[in-house]
């Protein structure tokens, strides 16, 4: 199964410590028979509302693959570390590919000439095409 996990670290934590924490997360995932496909440090950002008296936080985004029982182990790891102030892990499902089907284009009748009259040639074409 594929998962996305994002966690927010305390803003006072230096970047070296954040990298060490990411390595610990990687070991926890591998211990639960999972694999990390992508890790991105998104940097420090302002939070929408204060969390544990913090107004800012350093975001880390990860893409994971592994069994479903890997997630409780990962979330227990998040709960144990006080420097992680918030986390979210979601399951990513493949979306089916939908093919576009083009609708047939309808034929448009010719517009009448000025004065609202239809020319004789146009009348003959419309009457002959209707007879077919």
N, C-alpha and C positions, 0 to 999 in steps of 0.2 A: 504494500500500500504506500501511497505517496502522502506526505504531510508537509505543511508549512508551519514553522514555529517562530514566533517573534517574542523577544523578551526585552525589558527595559531595565537598565542598570543605573544605580545611583550616580548622579552627575559628578560627585567628588572622586569617583574611582578613576585612577589614571589609566591611560590606554594600554599600558603594559599589563596591568592587572585584568583588564577586560579581555585581552588576548589569552591570558592564562585561564580565565574563566571559560572562554570558548573551547580551549583544549580539554578542560575538565568535562564540559558538556559533550564534546566529541567522544571522549572515553566512556561516558555514561551511555551514550547512544550505541557505541560499538559493543559494550558489555551486554546490551539488550538485543543483540543480533540485528542492529540497524546500521545504516550508512548515511553519512552526510554528503549530499550532492553539491550544495552551494551554501556558502556563508558570506554574509555582507554586513559590515559595520556601517550603519547608516548615519552615525554621528550623533552629537547632542542636539536635541530639539526641545522646544518648549512644550510642556504637557497641556492638555486641554483643561485640566483641573488638577489641583494638588493631590499627590499620592504620597502617603507617609511623610508629609511635610516637605516634599520636593516639588519644585515648579518646573524643573528641567530633568531630562533623562537621556542616557545614551542608548540608542536602539540597536539591536542585533537581529538580523533576519536570517533564517536557515530553511533550506529545503531538505527533507529527510525521506528515506525509504526504509521500510522494515515492517515487522509484524505489528499487530495492534497492541500487544502487551508491552511494546516499547514505550508507548505514550505515558502510561501511569508511572513508569520508572523515571522518565524524563521530567514529568511534572513534580514528582517527589524531590528530585534533585533541585528544581527551581524553588520549591518551598523551603528546603533546608538552608539555602544560601540567602542571607539577609541583604546582600547587595543587590539582588534581583527584586525590584519593587513591583513589577507586573509582568505577566506572560500570557500568551495565547497560542494554542496549537490547534490547527484545523486540518481535517482530512481533505485532500484534493482529489477529485474524481475527474476522469477524462470525459470531456464533453463530446457527444457524437457529432460527426461532421455532417452538416446539412448542405445538400447540393441545391444550388439555385436553379429553378425551372423558369425559363422565360415564357411569358404569356404570348399567345399569338397576337399579332398586330391586326386590328380590324381595319378594313378598307373604309376610306372616307369618301362620301359622295361629293362630286364637284359642286362648288358654290355657285349659286345663280348669278347671272350677269347683272350689271347695273339696271335698276328699274324693276328688279324682281322677276324678270322674264328668263326663261330657260331657252337657250338656243335650240334649233331643230336638231342639230347634230347630237347634242347632249340628250335630248328627249329620245331619239332613236336608240342611242346606246343604252339608256336606262331601260327602255322597253324591251330591247332584244336580250339584255342580260337577265331580265326578270323572267323571260320566256324559257330560258334554258333549263 
